[in-house]
Amino acid sequence: MKTALTIAGSDSSGGAGIQADIKTFACNGVYGMSAITALTAQNTEGVSAVSEVSADFLEKQIEATVSDIFPDAVKVGMVSSAQLIDVIEKSIRRFGLKNLVVDPVMVSTSGSKLITDGGICALEKLFPLASLVTPNIPEAEILCGKKIDSAQDMEEAGKFLSEKFGTNFLIKGGHAVNDANDFLSFAESAQFGENAGGLWFSSKKIKNPNTHGTGCTLSSAIAANLAKGFALAESVQNAKRYLTDCLNAMLDLGKGSGPLMHNFKFFENI
């Protein structure tokens, strides 16, 4: 069985973070492992507290995991400080971790800030090591330093970031720019022939107010597909299809923006 490791924060309500990641790994056919960067007290209405793990303890978690069960892919999610990011960078290089998907989590769906200003700068050190970075519109705006108000802006942002960091970027368009269309910008566009300018992945925006953990779920599904040996573009397409199905299941839990139904496949014939 293929394996994947998530390095991210814990969500006590189970809708995002490592809980969403491991559910997504399992539902996409890979064995999931985790290294926790922070504990959060949160629910569908917001984050009330964050307790970061020590850098030493994070390093021990990663070492214990990969020295025994080496991951075929790695997803990095919420990392709240520069010290923890330094540990992750060191571990990636030390163990030769591959198929790295970085979801630059900066703000929760409910609007809570999840990373320090120093952490945002440090996070950029992981980008050149990644196979893919998956910012949403607000995150891409922070990374680019400019507003993104159109599909053309998304393309320009993706190309700018790919050139700057030498890796592939998936700019997610679900934050009011379009229906839910994402733009994949390639770092080495020449190898993609007619798609050298990048690829658009189109999908209809689903009228579901429960979107807690969508970013975590998409990035983890991409990592799971990379672990199984799919090419990058196909991994993104498969992951978007999975996310769409999770949303279409219309799970409705909690008083705020509720979680997705990651395990919808188990209930299709019930």
C-alpha positions as CSV (number, residue, x, y, z in Angstrom):
1,M,0.0,0.0,0.0
2,K,1.2,3.5,-0.8
3,T,1.7,5.9,2.1
4,A,1.3,9.6,2.8
5,L,2.4,11.8,5.7
6,T,0.6,15.0,6.8
7,I,2.5,17.6,8.8
8,A,-0.1,20.0,10.1
9,G,-2.2,21.2,13.0
10,S,-4.9,19.2,14.7
11,D,-8.6,20.3,14.5
12,S,-10.6,19.2,17.6
13,S,-13.8,19.3,15.6
14,G,-12.4,16.9,13.0
15,G,-13.2,18.9,9.9
16,A,-9.8,20.3,8.9
17,G,-6.2,19.8,9.7
18,I,-4.7,16.3,10.3
19,Q,-8.1,14.8,10.9
20,A,-9.3,15.9,7.4
21,D,-6.0,14.9,5.9
22,I,-6.0,11.3,7.3
23,K,-9.7,10.8,6.3
24,T,-8.8,12.0,2.8
25,F,-5.8,9.8,2.6
26,A,-7.9,6.7,3.6
27,C,-10.7,7.6,1.2
28,N,-8.2,8.0,-1.6
29,G,-6.6,4.6,-1.0
30,V,-3.4,5.4,0.8
31,Y,-2.2,4.8,4.3
32,G,-2.0,8.0,6.3
33,M,0.4,9.1,9.0
34,S,0.8,12.4,10.8
35,A,3.2,14.8,12.6
36,I,1.3,17.4,14.6
37,T,2.5,21.0,14.5
38,A,-0.1,22.4,16.9
39,L,-3.2,21.6,18.8
40,T,-6.2,23.8,18.2
41,A,-9.4,24.3,20.2
42,Q,-11.9,24.9,17.4
43,N,-15.3,24.1,16.0
44,T,-17.3,25.1,13.0
45,E,-17.7,28.7,14.4
46,G,-14.0,29.4,14.8
47,V,-10.7,28.8,16.6
48,S,-10.6,29.7,20.3
49,A,-7.1,28.6,21.2
50,V,-3.8,27.3,19.6
51,S,-1.1,25.4,21.4
52,E,2.0,24.9,19.3
53,V,4.3,21.9,19.8
54,S,8.0,22.4,20.4
55,A,10.4,22.2,17.5
56,D,12.2,19.3,19.1
57,F,9.0,17.3,19.5
58,L,7.9,17.9,15.9
59,E,11.3,16.8,14.7
60,K,11.0,13.6,16.8
61,Q,7.6,12.9,15.3
62,I,8.8,13.2,11.8
63,E,11.9,11.1,12.4
64,A,10.0,8.3,14.2
65,T,7.5,8.1,11.3
66,V,9.7,8.3,8.2
67,S,12.5,6.1,9.6
68,D,10.0,3.3,9.9
69,I,7.3,3.8,7.3
70,F,8.7,6.0,4.5
71,P,6.0,8.2,2.9
72,D,5.4,8.2,-0.8
73,A,4.0,11.7,-0.5
74,V,4.0,14.5,2.1
75,K,1.4,17.2,2.7
76,V,2.4,20.3,4.8
77,G,-0.5,22.3,6.2
78,M,-0.8,24.6,9.2
79,V,2.6,25.5,10.6
80,S,2.4,28.5,12.9
81,S,6.0,29.6,13.4
82,A,9.4,29.9,11.7
83,Q,11.0,27.5,14.2
84,L,8.7,24.6,13.1
85,I,9.1,25.4,9.5
86,D,12.9,25.2,9.9
87,V,12.4,21.7,11.4
88,I,10.3,20.7,8.4
89,E,12.8,22.0,5.9
90,K,15.6,20.2,7.7
91,S,13.7,16.9,7.7
92,I,12.7,17.1,4.0
93,R,16.4,17.5,3.1
94,R,17.6,15.0,5.6
95,F,15.3,12.2,4.6
96,G,14.9,13.0,1.0
97,L,11.1,13.3,1.2
98,K,9.4,13.5,-2.1
99,N,6.0,14.4,-3.7
100,L,5.7,17.4,-1.3
101,V,2.4,19.3,-1.4
102,V,2.5,22.6,0.6
103,D,-0.8,24.2,1.5
104,P,0.2,27.6,2.8
105,V,-2.5,27.9,5.6
106,M,-2.5,31.4,6.9
107,V,-6.1,32.1,7.9
108,S,-8.9,29.7,8.8
109,T,-12.2,29.5,7.0
110,S,-13.7,31.4,10.0
111,G,-11.1,34.2,9.7
112,S,-8.7,33.3,12.5
113,K,-5.0,34.0,11.8
114,L,-3.1,30.7,12.0
115,I,0.5,31.8,11.4
116,T,2.9,34.5,12.6
117,D,4.3,37.1,10.3
118,G,7.7,35.6,10.7
119,G,6.2,32.2,9.8
120,I,4.9,33.5,6.5
121,C,8.4,34.5,5.5
122,A,9.9,31.2,6.6
123,L,7.2,29.2,4.9
124,E,8.5,30.4,1.5
125,K,11.7,28.3,2.1
126,L,9.6,25.2,1.6
127,F,8.2,26.2,-1.7
128,P,11.3,25.3,-3.9
129,L,11.3,21.9,-2.2
130,A,7.7,21.2,-3.1
131,S,6.1,19.5,-6.1
132,L,3.1,21.8,-5.7
133,V,2.0,24.8,-3.6
134,T,-1.8,25.3,-3.3
135,P,-2.7,28.9,-2.1
136,N,-6.2,30.2,-2.2
137,I,-6.9,33.7,-3.4
138,P,-6.2,35.5,-0.1
139,E,-3.0,33.5,0.4
140,A,-1.8,34.1,-3.2
141,E,-2.4,37.8,-2.7
142,I,-0.2,37.8,0.4
143,L,2.5,35.9,-1.5
144,C,2.3,38.1,-4.5
145,G,1.7,41.4,-2.7
146,K,-1.1,42.4,-5.1
147,K,-4.9,42.0,-5.4
148,I,-6.4,39.1,-7.5
149,D,-9.7,40.1,-9.0
150,S,-10.0,38.1,-12.2
151,A,-9.0,34.9,-14.0
152,Q,-6.2,36.8,-15.7
153,D,-5.0,38.0,-12.3
154,M,-4.9,34.3,-11.2
155,E,-2.8,33.3,-14.2
156,E,-0.4,36.2,-13.7
157,A,-0.1,35.3,-10.0
158,G,0.6,31.7,-10.7
159,K,3.2,32.4,-13.3
160,F,4.9,35.0,-11.0
161,L,5.1,32.6,-8.1
162,S,6.2,29.7,-10.2
163,E,9.0,31.7,-11.6
164,K,10.0,33.2,-8.3
165,F,10.1,29.9,-6.4
166,G,10.9,27.4,-9.2
167,T,7.9,25.1,-8.5
168,N,4.4,24.5,-9.5
169,F,1.5,26.5,-8.1
170,L,-2.2,25.8,-8.0
171,I,-4.1,29.1,-7.5
172,K,-7.5,28.1,-6.1
173,G,-10.3,30.4,-7.4
174,G,-13.1,29.6,-5.0
175,H,-12.9,32.9,-3.1
176,A,-15.4,34.9,-5.3
177,V,-13.1,35.2,-8.4
178,N,-14.9,32.4,-10.3
179,D,-17.2,29.4,-9.8
180,A,-14.4,27.2,-8.4
181,N,-11.9,27.1,-11.2
182,D,-8.3,26.6,-10.3
183,F,-5.2,27.6,-12.3
184,L,-2.1,25.3,-12.3
185,S,1.1,27.1,-13.2
186,F,4.1,25.0,-14.1
187,A,7.6,25.8,-13.0
188,E,9.1,24.2,-16.1
189,S,6.5,25.1,-18.7
190,A,8.5,23.9,-21.7
191,Q,7.9,20.3,-21.0
192,F,4.1,20.7,-21.1
193,G,3.9,21.6,-24.8
194,E,0.6,23.2,-25.7
195,N,-0.2,23.6,-22.0
196,A,3.0,25.6,-21.4
197,G,1.0,28.5,-20.2
198,G,-0.6,26.5,-17.4
199,L,-3.8,24.5,-17.1
200,W,-7.2,25.5,-15.9
201,F,-9.3,23.0,-13.9
202,S,-13.0,24.0,-14.1
203,S,-15.8,23.0,-11.8
204,K,-19.1,24.4,-10.9
205,K,-19.3,26.1,-7.5
206,I,-21.6,24.0,-5.2
207,K,-24.1,25.8,-3.2
208,N,-23.1,24.3,0.1
209,P,-22.3,26.7,3.1
210,N,-20.3,23.9,4.8
211,T,-16.8,24.4,3.5
212,H,-14.7,23.8,6.7
213,G,-11.5,22.0,5.6
214,T,-11.9,22.3,1.8
215,G,-8.3,23.4,1.4
216,C,-6.9,20.7,3.6
217,T,-8.9,18.1,1.8
218,L,-7.9,19.2,-1.7
219,S,-4.2,19.3,-0.9
220,S,-4.3,16.0,0.8
221,A,-6.2,14.4,-2.0
222,I,-3.5,15.7,-4.5
223,A,-0.8,14.2,-2.2
224,A,-2.6,10.9,-2.1
225,N,-2.8,10.8,-5.9
226,L,0.9,11.7,-6.3
227,A,1.7,8.9,-3.8
228,K,-0.1,6.4,-6.1
229,G,2.0,7.5,-9.0
230,F,-0.4,9.8,-10.9
231,A,1.1,12.7,-12.8
232,L,0.6,16.2,-11.3
233,A,-2.2,17.4,-13.6
234,E,-4.1,14.1,-13.2
235,S,-3.6,14.2,-9.4
236,V,-5.1,17.7,-9.3
237,Q,-8.0,16.6,-11.5
238,N,-8.7,13.5,-9.4
239,A,-8.5,15.5,-6.2
240,K,-10.9,18.2,-7.5
241,R,-13.4,15.4,-8.4
242,Y,-13.1,14.0,-4.9
243,L,-13.6,17.4,-3.3
244,T,-16.7,18.0,-5.4
245,D,-18.2,14.7,-4.3
246,C,-17.5,15.5,-0.7
247,L,-19.3,18.8,-1.0
248,N,-22.2,17.3,-3.0
249,A,-22.9,14.9,-0.2
250,M,-24.3,17.9,1.7
251,L,-23.3,16.9,5.2
252,D,-24.7,19.5,7.7
253,L,-23.0,19.5,11.1
254,G,-22.4,22.3,13.6
255,K,-23.6,25.8,14.0
256,G,-21.1,27.5,11.6
257,S,-19.4,26.5,8.4
258,G,-19.5,22.7,8.8
259,P,-17.2,19.9,7.7
260,L,-17.2,17.9,4.4
261,M,-18.4,14.4,4.1
262,H,-15.0,12.8,3.4
263,N,-16.4,9.3,3.6
264,F,-19.4,9.8,1.2
265,K,-18.4,6.6,-0.7
266,F,-19.4,4.4,2.3
267,F,-22.9,5.8,2.3
268,E,-23.7,5.8,-1.5
269,N,-25.7,2.5,-1.4
270,I,-27.2,2.9,2.1
